[in-house]
Amino acid sequence: MDLSRSDLPGVALAVVVCNAVGAAPALVTATGSGSWYDTLAQPALAPPNWVFGPVWTLLFTLLGVAAYLVLRDGSGRQRTVAFSLFVAQYALNVAWTLVFFGGQNIPGGLAVIAALWAGIAATLAAFYRVRPAAGALLVPYLAWVSFAAYLNYAFWALN
C-alpha cells in the first residue's frame, strides 16, 4: 500500500467512521452477561464473547482503510459503484446486529447475513477493480462473516 503522511487524516477519518458506524448497533442491543444471547444453546465453535470486540474493531479498521483507498484512487462510475456497494453492505451489517440481537430473530438474522455475504463479495470484487489492495483488505471480513453465517445457522438449528 502506498500511503503517505498526507493520507493519514483521510485514513484516520475513514477508520473512525467505520468503527463508529459498526459499533453503534451494539450500543443499542444488549449482548452482555445475562442477555438473551447468553440463554441460547451455543454452537460448538462459538468463540467466547470477548473475542468479538477486538475482531470487529480490526475488521472495521481494515474496511476504513479499504474505503479510503477506493475513494482516493477510484474515479467516475467505477468508484461510485464500488462505494455504493460498500455502503449497502455496511447497512446490512448494521441491520444484522439489529435483527439478530435487537430483534432476537435468529432466522431473520440468517436472511440478513446471507444478503450481507453477497454484498461483501460484490464489494470486494468492485474494490479490487478500483484498487487490488482495497479488495484484499476485505478478504478477512468476508471470512469472518462466513464464520458468523455458520454461527447464525447453528444458533437457528440449536434453538
Number of C-alpha atoms within 10 A of each C-alpha: 8 6 10 7 6 8 13 11 10 16 20 15 14 22 23 15 15 22 20 13 15 20 17 13 18 17 8 12 17 14 15 12 10 9 12 13 16 12 10 12 13 15 17 8 10 15 11 7 11 9 10 11 12 10 14 16 17 16 23 24 22 23 24 23 24 27 25 21 25 25 18 15 12 18 11 7 9 15 20 15 14 23 20 14 20 22 15 14 22 19 15 21 22 18 18 25 23 18 20 20 21 17 13 15 15 20 16 15 23 23 15 20 26 16 16 25 22 13 22 24 19 16 24 25 18 24 30 19 17 21 20 17 17 27 22 16 21 24 16 15 22 19 12 15 19 16 14 16 20 17 19 23 19 19 19 18 12 11 12
